[in-house]
């Protein structure tokens, strides 16, 4: 409120010092100046934005992140068995909501060019991924065994 009183005094003293009589048009323009000063006072009074309570950030070791597997690069990769036979492709990776960890791998088996495909789910931990993230192996699996698993359909 002090800023507004000082502003009003400043405006009045400036208007009183004017040697020319003020026309009604000039008086009509004067209120726009106080709008700008009011907006400026509100912005300054608001202060800086404060972080939300309960949100905590942790420092992440970027060297560890750089060594991880990017799911966007793994999806679509051919999955082979330990006999080096192609048994499918990695269609998706699903995280468990409760455990907040990667729990399931969705594999596309069978079919040709997306036709006749069969989606199955295997535990993510059963996949063996090479160091470069280029080769995914599902030891002990075969196309026929995977086709026998229950079909998985993404929820709508």
Helices and strands as residue ranges (DSSP letters): H 2-16, H 24-46, H 62-67, H 71-74, E 78-80, E 86-96, E 101-109, E 118-123, G 124-126, E 128-129, E 136-137, H 143-148
